Amino acid sequence: MEQRKRESRYSKKKFLLTFIVVMGVFAAIRHVFDINIPMRTDSSLFAENKSANDDSSIYIADSIYQKASLPEEEQEEGELSYPSDSTERTRGVRLAEPEGYDNDDEPNEEEEENEERSDTVEQNELFPKEQTAQTDGRKKFHPIRGVWSYSKCFPDVQDVQIIAARKHGINPVRSREEAEQYVKNHQLVNVTHSPYYTVDKLTHSIPYLVPRAQHLLNTISVNFIDSCIVKGLPVHLLMVTSVLRTADDITKLQRGNQNATTNSCHCYGTTVDIAYNRFVPVSGTYHRNMALLRWNEPMKRVLSEVLRDLREQGLCYVKYERKQGCFHLTCR
């Protein structure tokens, strides 16, 4: 008898009925007395987390990276968005073109006219006067300017670069075995392993340069890293996409690309191609499946500033390769 009373006392039906009645009473009291329970918004939680983690390098890097190319008015309002020139950055450029797809011939006037608009920075585009980190409001960074026109500021075509290549380079080699002899004689240097840049997987060239060109490549890479730091951008490494080509490499290249030049500047070990649409994060050894930074306009502008300064100092010739997604440069 007592067991039956206990079962009826703790039945599920009575529990559910009691729960419903209690919740109904609470709802009625809140409705009658107009009780509003303040809710914490996501922005307040974000503000607290931000103040508690001011020393977090991840938050600093993200905030600086997103605000690096914004006008000053948007930085003050705290709006985080990327530049609205994605159409300009992607128009007519091949992102995954095989290594060695180069056309060293000078473009005609008609092609130059069509490229002028995509290569030129809009006159009404605003650049920040100074980059300020959101974390403490005190640290200031240098402005990101870039160049006013990539094709106009880097016009050094094949006929100009080939003179410097013949002057400072080696005699063109027939095969890779012949190039190894120049390495043994210390006339060529292997540029594969470097802490300042990364060499892409080469299919139509070998990673050898004359010491003069290697020194130029190191200077460009170090200056780029330094510029990223002083401008408040996360540090990335440059990617070299093409180096020394042998006669056999050019023959293979011409099978798939009729525009490939037989007497290319790459034959002399003085010329490299540096990608402006791919940057490698500083996270260890590069492998083909890692997440690259692609089509980042602030990074491209920083690279253009570095190359412009070195070109004005008379250290290199630079050609803006719009369709190949790289800067084609030769040491002077």
Phi, psi and omega per residue, in radians:
M1 nan -0.780 3.133
E2 -1.139 -0.616 3.133
Q3 -1.139 -0.666 3.108
R4 -1.142 -0.681 3.113
K5 -1.102 -0.706 3.124
R6 -1.128 -0.703 3.126
E7 -1.118 -0.707 3.129
S8 -1.254 -0.513 -3.129
R9 -1.224 -0.643 -3.089
Y10 -1.924 0.642 3.134
S11 -1.330 2.698 -3.119
K12 -1.166 -0.629 -3.113
K13 -1.078 -0.778 3.140
K14 -1.147 -0.645 3.140
F15 -1.135 -0.826 3.131
L16 -1.098 -0.716 3.138
L17 -1.108 -0.733 3.120
T18 -1.133 -0.724 3.136
F19 -1.084 -0.760 -3.137
I20 -1.123 -0.717 -3.129
V21 -1.141 -0.757 -3.131
V22 -1.123 -0.789 3.133
M23 -1.125 -0.643 3.088
G24 -1.115 -0.668 3.118
V25 -1.134 -0.774 3.108
F26 -1.081 -0.709 3.135
A27 -1.154 -0.675 3.135
A28 -1.172 -0.713 3.124
I29 -1.105 -0.754 -3.134
R30 -1.126 -0.657 -3.125
H31 -1.249 -0.716 -3.085
V32 -1.204 -0.799 -3.072
F33 -1.598 0.066 3.088
D34 0.908 0.988 -3.124
I35 -1.553 2.115 3.111
N36 -1.888 2.143 3.124
I37 -1.632 1.999 -3.125
P38 -1.142 2.320 3.128
M39 -1.850 2.444 3.130
R40 -1.436 2.172 -3.120
T41 -1.419 2.914 3.124
D42 -1.148 -0.564 -3.122
S43 -1.157 -0.668 3.120
S44 -1.180 -0.686 3.097
L45 -1.122 -0.692 3.124
F46 -1.130 -0.648 3.140
A47 -1.158 -0.688 3.131
E48 -1.180 -0.759 3.121
N49 -1.109 -0.616 3.140
K50 -1.147 -0.782 -3.138
S51 -1.185 -0.538 -3.125
A52 -1.382 -0.341 -3.076
N53 -2.166 0.780 -3.137
D54 -1.155 -0.417 -3.101
D55 -1.568 0.097 -3.097
S56 -1.312 2.082 -3.125
S57 -1.192 -0.471 -3.137
I58 -1.158 -0.797 -3.126
Y59 -1.138 -0.679 3.130
I60 -1.088 -0.805 -3.110
A61 -1.109 -0.745 -3.124
D62 -1.134 -0.769 -3.093
S63 -1.162 -0.703 3.138
I64 -1.188 -0.728 -3.087
Y65 -1.103 -0.716 -3.114
Q66 -1.299 -0.445 -3.068
K67 -1.776 0.087 -2.979
A68 -1.108 -0.609 -3.046
S69 -1.959 0.367 -3.117
L70 -1.566 2.633 2.984
P71 -1.089 2.772 -3.064
E72 -1.103 -0.603 -3.115
E73 -1.116 -0.691 -3.137
E74 -1.256 -0.539 3.107
Q75 -1.140 -0.653 -3.134
E76 -1.199 -0.581 -3.132
E77 -1.400 -0.226 3.099
G78 1.443 0.285 3.140
E79 -1.410 2.210 -3.122
L80 -1.878 1.932 3.118
S81 -2.696 2.755 -3.131
Y82 -1.550 2.816 3.130
P83 -1.043 2.624 -3.072
S84 -1.634 0.640 -3.131
D85 -2.018 0.587 -3.139
S86 -1.141 -0.537 3.099
T87 -1.123 -0.702 3.133
E88 -1.144 -0.654 -3.025
R89 -1.313 -0.439 -3.037
T90 -1.880 -0.098 -3.058
R91 -1.196 2.035 2.983
G92 1.304 0.203 -3.113
V93 -1.925 2.410 -3.128
R94 -1.690 2.087 -3.031
L95 -1.339 -0.690 -3.022
A96 -1.960 0.736 3.131
E97 -1.236 2.405 3.133
P98 -1.025 2.598 3.117
E99 -1.069 2.398 3.121
G100 1.685 -0.025 3.135
Y101 -1.424 1.493 -3.083
D102 -2.149 2.534 2.991
N103 -2.146 1.747 -3.050
D104 -1.400 -0.065 3.137
D105 -1.276 2.610 -3.138
E106 -1.279 2.280 3.139
P107 -1.174 2.621 3.126
N108 -1.351 3.042 -3.042
E109 -1.146 -0.590 -3.111
E110 -1.156 -0.759 3.108
E111 -1.141 -0.685 -3.138
E112 -1.095 -0.648 3.126
E113 -1.138 -0.707 -3.124
N114 -1.218 -0.524 -3.101
E115 -1.491 -0.263 -3.005
E116 -1.052 -0.730 -3.064
R117 -1.194 -0.720 -3.125
S118 -1.291 -0.440 -3.114
D119 -1.545 -0.249 -3.011
T120 -1.756 2.371 3.082
V121 -1.270 2.348 -3.140
E122 -1.058 2.465 -3.085
Q123 -1.183 -0.546 -3.106
N124 -1.567 0.131 3.118
E125 -1.315 2.278 -3.091
L126 -1.599 2.439 3.034
F127 -2.005 2.478 3.130
P128 -1.166 2.415 3.103
K129 -1.253 -0.556 3.049
E130 -2.737 2.583 -3.132
Q131 -1.719 2.186 -3.100
T132 -2.119 2.247 3.116
A133 -1.204 2.506 -3.106
Q134 -1.353 -0.264 -2.970
T135 -1.258 -0.885 -3.071
D136 -2.064 -0.208 3.101
G137 1.303 0.128 -3.089
R138 -2.017 -0.620 -3.066
K139 -1.320 2.244 -3.091
K140 -2.016 2.583 -3.109
F141 -2.143 2.784 3.136
H142 -1.247 2.663 -3.131
P143 -1.275 2.679 3.053
I144 -1.763 1.911 -3.061
R145 -1.806 -0.867 -3.029
G146 1.336 -2.830 3.098
V147 -2.033 2.749 -3.055
W148 -1.312 -0.445 3.086
S149 -2.699 2.163 -3.120
Y150 -1.172 -0.779 -3.092
S151 -1.246 -0.572 -3.126
K152 -1.392 -0.595 -3.123
C153 -1.429 -0.342 3.124
F154 -2.227 1.272 -3.015
P155 -1.736 0.166 -2.974
D156 -1.290 1.793 -3.042
V157 -1.499 -3.076 -3.073
Q158 -0.986 -0.777 -3.085
D159 -1.083 -0.522 3.126
V160 -1.403 -0.770 -3.056
Q161 -1.283 -0.503 -3.079
I162 -1.164 -0.505 3.116
I163 -1.137 -0.803 3.108
A164 -1.192 -0.606 3.141
A165 -1.128 -0.744 3.123
R166 -1.186 -0.563 -3.093
K167 -1.273 -0.739 -3.009
H168 -1.856 -0.097 -3.046
G169 -1.753 -3.042 3.105
I170 -1.615 3.016 2.997
N171 -1.265 2.436 -3.138
P172 -0.960 2.401 -3.097
V173 -1.777 2.665 -3.102
R174 -1.471 -0.746 -3.051
S175 -2.363 3.013 3.128
R176 -1.265 -0.504 3.071
E177 -1.122 -0.672 3.101
E178 -1.170 -0.594 3.092
A179 -1.154 -0.533 3.121
E180 -1.123 -0.525 3.116
Q181 -1.164 -0.644 3.070
Y182 -1.157 -0.568 3.107
V183 -1.193 -0.721 3.125
K184 -1.142 -0.544 3.121
N185 -1.526 0.120 3.103
H186 1.101 0.461 3.050
Q187 -1.623 -0.314 3.044
L188 -2.211 2.625 -3.107
V189 -2.194 2.398 3.075
N190 -1.346 2.218 -3.060
V191 -1.928 0.307 -3.056
T192 -1.162 -0.866 -3.015
H193 -1.720 1.962 3.119
S194 -2.633 2.464 3.081
P195 -1.392 -0.090 -3.013
Y196 -1.810 -0.335 -3.138
Y197 -2.654 3.045 3.137
T198 -2.230 2.431 3.080
V199 -1.733 2.176 3.136
D200 -1.197 2.958 3.070
K201 -1.175 1.977 -3.048
L202 -1.573 2.257 3.121
T203 -1.967 -0.393 -3.104
H204 -2.251 0.398 3.088
S205 -2.790 2.971 3.131
I206 -2.159 2.594 -2.978
P207 -1.411 1.066 3.127
Y208 -2.186 2.432 3.083
L209 -2.433 2.749 2.988
V210 -1.232 2.682 -3.095
P211 -0.954 -0.595 -3.132
R212 -1.126 -0.737 3.127
A213 -1.253 -0.606 3.088
Q214 -1.117 -0.707 3.106
H215 -1.098 -0.697 3.094
L216 -1.113 -0.761 3.130
L217 -1.092 -0.715 3.086
N218 -1.109 -0.715 3.136
T219 -1.105 -0.772 3.124
I220 -1.064 -0.792 -3.071
S221 -1.164 -0.759 3.136
V222 -1.153 -0.738 3.116
N223 -1.115 -0.613 3.118
F224 -1.168 -0.773 3.110
I225 -1.089 -0.771 3.115
D226 -1.079 -0.702 3.142
S227 -1.163 -0.666 3.089
C228 -1.050 -0.695 -3.108
I229 -1.199 -0.854 -3.064
V230 -1.268 -0.306 3.120
K231 -1.734 0.051 3.055
G232 1.390 0.381 3.116
L233 -1.762 2.619 3.072
P234 -1.127 2.445 -3.039
V235 -1.241 2.235 3.043
H236 -2.280 2.788 3.102
L237 -1.776 2.620 3.068
L238 -1.332 2.744 3.127
M239 -2.071 2.115 3.075
V240 -1.539 2.211 -3.040
T241 -1.905 -0.260 3.128
S242 -2.748 2.445 -3.093
V243 -2.315 -2.131 -3.054
L244 -1.407 2.351 3.093
R245 -2.042 2.379 3.022
T246 -1.590 2.992 3.106
A247 -1.110 -0.608 3.092
D248 -1.154 -0.676 3.110
D249 -1.104 -0.721 -3.124
I250 -1.178 -0.654 3.107
T251 -1.082 -0.757 3.100
K252 -1.165 -0.635 -3.122
L253 -1.176 -0.648 -3.101
Q254 -1.223 -0.306 3.084
R255 -1.169 -0.586 3.133
G256 -1.850 -0.166 -3.110
N257 -2.470 1.789 -3.103
Q258 -1.227 -0.293 -3.135
N259 -1.433 -0.132 -3.113
A260 -1.119 2.302 -3.076
T261 -1.515 2.354 3.140
T262 -1.189 -0.817 3.141
N263 -1.654 1.178 -3.093
S264 -1.465 2.689 3.064
C265 -1.106 -0.418 -3.140
H266 -1.179 -0.249 -3.119
C267 -1.309 -0.232 -2.993
Y268 -1.828 -0.031 3.115
G269 1.292 0.322 -3.114
T270 -1.978 -0.006 -2.953
T271 -2.209 2.443 3.072
V272 -2.360 2.733 3.002
D273 -1.953 2.216 3.121
I274 -2.006 2.152 -3.100
A275 -1.222 2.440 3.028
Y276 -1.907 0.070 3.123
N277 -2.017 0.056 3.089
R278 -2.450 2.266 3.113
F279 -2.322 2.495 -3.028
V280 -1.751 2.128 3.091
P281 -1.161 2.609 -3.136
V282 -1.401 1.506 -3.100
S283 -2.439 0.348 3.128
G284 2.079 -2.768 -3.092
T285 -1.258 2.397 -3.133
Y286 -1.293 2.351 2.964
H287 -2.353 2.761 -2.930
R288 -1.155 -0.359 -3.099
N289 -1.676 0.049 -3.100
M290 -1.350 2.787 -3.101
A291 -1.372 1.921 3.097
L292 -1.595 2.735 3.030
L293 -1.534 1.976 -3.032
R294 -1.975 2.440 3.042
W295 0.919 0.956 3.088
N296 -1.791 1.901 -3.048
E297 -1.126 -0.750 3.086
P298 -1.018 -0.709 3.114
M299 -1.112 -0.725 3.136
K300 -1.098 -0.695 3.127
R301 -1.160 -0.689 3.112
V302 -1.100 -0.765 3.109
L303 -1.079 -0.694 3.128
S304 -1.139 -0.610 3.085
E305 -1.123 -0.749 -3.139
V306 -1.094 -0.811 -3.129
L307 -1.177 -0.644 3.115
R308 -1.099 -0.753 -3.135
D309 -1.104 -0.768 -3.135
L310 -1.200 -0.601 3.100
R311 -1.180 -0.702 3.113
E312 -1.193 -0.415 3.065
Q313 -1.417 -0.047 3.116
G314 1.365 0.469 -3.105
L315 -1.698 -0.308 -3.079
C316 -2.776 2.798 2.925
Y317 -1.845 2.464 -3.069
V318 -2.317 2.345 3.034
K319 -2.141 2.249 3.120
Y320 -1.449 1.938 3.114
E321 -1.624 1.724 -3.029
R322 -1.218 -0.767 -3.071
K323 -1.387 -0.458 -3.120
Q324 -1.583 -0.145 3.091
G325 1.201 0.670 -3.116
C326 -2.660 2.875 2.958
F327 -1.754 2.156 -3.127
H328 -1.724 1.958 -3.021
L329 -2.329 2.612 -3.120
T330 -2.263 2.416 3.134
C331 -1.259 2.659 -3.140
R332 -2.012 nan nan
